[in-house]
């Protein structure tokens, strides 16, 4: 297993030349390592394009075919023009539960952007959890279900805070 991801390691990655950064994202599976042209089916290569935020696009290898497409097409990053490094920093900050104020200060993004990305990260996480979840229990197996309610104490004004029920289930057969 590699080194743990830290805020500093993400900042160090950001300083790499763009192509090296892109190759790093390809190596960990966040960007495709290859692509096929949608018009002619030929392979594509990474070509420079200064007008796009990533500095590179997929270009068709076939002479005369001028097809180009975004590196982000079909990826986690496809709906955004925000720099890839900033999205990764935002994801890290979400995982580490950084406050919105802290994220705004460090990355210079709006509160609306933070909320939108944090919601997106939550949806992606839920989708992954649903895909990877497996049923527990079965014949001659014991499944225990626990429930707890969590809430914050009253605010200074005396208003009640929201409450959250948490359900946990686990297989006690082992």
C-alpha positions in Angstrom: 0.0 0.0 0.0 1.3 3.5 -0.8 1.8 6.5 1.4 -1.3 8.0 3.1 -2.7 11.0 1.3 -2.1 14.2 3.2 -2.9 17.8 2.5 0.8 18.5 1.9 1.1 15.5 -0.5 -1.8 17.0 -2.5 -0.2 20.4 -2.6 3.1 18.8 -3.7 1.2 17.0 -6.6 -0.2 20.3 -7.6 3.3 21.6 -8.3 4.1 18.9 -10.8 4.1 19.7 -14.5 0.5 19.3 -15.9 1.2 16.2 -17.9 2.8 14.5 -14.9 -0.2 15.4 -12.7 -2.5 14.0 -15.4 -0.5 10.8 -15.6 -0.6 10.5 -11.8 -4.4 10.7 -11.9 -4.5 8.1 -14.7 -2.3 5.8 -12.6 -4.7 5.8 -9.7 -7.8 5.4 -11.9 -9.3 8.9 -11.7 -8.7 9.6 -15.4 -8.7 7.2 -18.3 -5.3 6.0 -19.6 -6.6 5.7 -23.2 -9.5 6.7 -25.3 -11.1 5.8 -28.7 -12.3 8.3 -31.2 -16.1 8.4 -31.4 -16.0 9.1 -35.1 -13.6 6.6 -36.5 -12.8 4.2 -33.6 -9.0 4.9 -33.7 -7.0 5.3 -30.6 -6.4 8.8 -29.2 -3.4 10.5 -27.6 -3.0 13.3 -25.1 -2.5 16.6 -27.0 -1.9 20.0 -25.6 -4.7 22.6 -25.8 -4.1 25.8 -23.9 -7.7 26.9 -24.1 -8.9 24.2 -21.7 -8.5 24.2 -18.0 -6.5 20.9 -18.0 -4.1 22.0 -20.7 -4.6 18.7 -22.6 -7.4 16.9 -24.5 -7.7 13.5 -26.2 -6.9 13.8 -29.9 -7.6 11.3 -32.6 -4.5 9.5 -34.1 -6.0 9.1 -37.6 -4.6 11.6 -40.1 -7.3 14.0 -41.2 -9.6 13.2 -38.3 -9.6 16.3 -36.1 -11.7 14.8 -33.3 -10.8 16.0 -29.8 -12.5 15.4 -26.5 -12.1 16.4 -22.8 -9.9 14.2 -20.6 -12.7 14.4 -18.1 -15.4 12.9 -20.3 -17.0 10.0 -18.5 -15.2 10.6 -15.2 -15.9 11.9 -11.7 -14.7 15.3 -13.0 -16.8 15.6 -16.1 -19.3 18.2 -14.9 -16.8 20.8 -13.9 -14.2 23.1 -15.3 -12.6 23.6 -11.9 -8.9 22.7 -11.9 -8.4 19.0 -11.1 -6.1 19.8 -8.3 -8.7 22.0 -6.6 -11.3 19.3 -6.9 -9.0 16.8 -5.2 -8.2 19.3 -2.4 -12.0 19.8 -2.0 -12.5 16.1 -1.8 -9.8 15.7 0.8 -11.2 18.6 2.8 -14.7 16.9 2.7 -13.2 13.6 3.8 -11.4 15.3 6.7 -14.5 17.3 7.7 -13.0 20.8 7.1 -15.4 23.6 7.8 -16.9 25.6 5.0 -15.1 28.7 6.3 -11.8 26.9 6.3 -12.3 25.6 2.7 -13.4 29.0 1.5 -10.2 30.5 3.0 -7.8 27.9 1.7 -9.2 27.4 -1.8 -10.9 30.7 -2.5 -14.2 29.1 -3.6 -17.7 30.2 -2.9 -19.9 28.7 -0.2 -22.3 27.6 -3.0 -19.5 25.8 -4.7 -18.5 24.0 -1.5 -22.1 22.9 -0.8 -22.5 21.7 -4.4 -19.3 19.6 -4.3 -19.9 18.3 -0.8 -23.4 17.1 -2.0 -21.8 15.5 -5.0 -19.2 13.7 -2.9 -22.0 12.5 -0.6 -24.0 11.2 -3.6 -21.0 9.4 -5.1 -20.2 7.8 -1.7 -23.8 6.6 -1.3 -23.7 5.1 -4.8 -20.5 3.3 -4.1 -21.8 2.0 -0.7 -25.0 0.7 -2.4 -23.0 -1.0 -5.1 -20.6 -2.7 -2.6 -23.1 -3.5 0.1 -23.8 -7.2 0.7 -26.7 -8.7 2.6 -25.9 -10.0 6.1 -27.4 -12.8 8.0 -29.1 -15.8 6.5 -30.3 -19.2 7.8 -28.9 -20.0 11.3 -27.2 -16.6 11.5 -27.9 -13.9 14.1 -28.1 -10.3 13.0 -28.2 -7.6 15.7 -29.6 -4.2 15.0 -28.8 -1.2 17.2 -30.4 2.2 17.1 -29.2 5.5 18.6 -30.4 9.0 18.3 -27.8 11.8 18.1 -28.5 15.5 18.5 -26.6 18.6 19.4 -27.4 20.4 22.6 -29.7 23.4 22.5 -28.2 26.5 20.9 -27.6 29.6 23.0 -31.1 30.9 22.0 -32.7 27.8 23.4 -33.8 26.5 20.1 -33.8 22.7 19.7 -31.2 21.3 17.2 -32.0 18.7 14.6 -31.9 15.0 15.7 -30.4 12.2 13.7 -31.3 8.5 14.1 -28.4 6.1 13.3 -29.2 2.4 12.6 -26.4 -0.2 12.7 -26.6 -3.9 11.8 -24.0 -6.5 12.2 -23.7 -10.3 12.0 -23.1 -11.8 15.4 -22.6 -15.4 14.0 -18.8 -15.2 14.1 
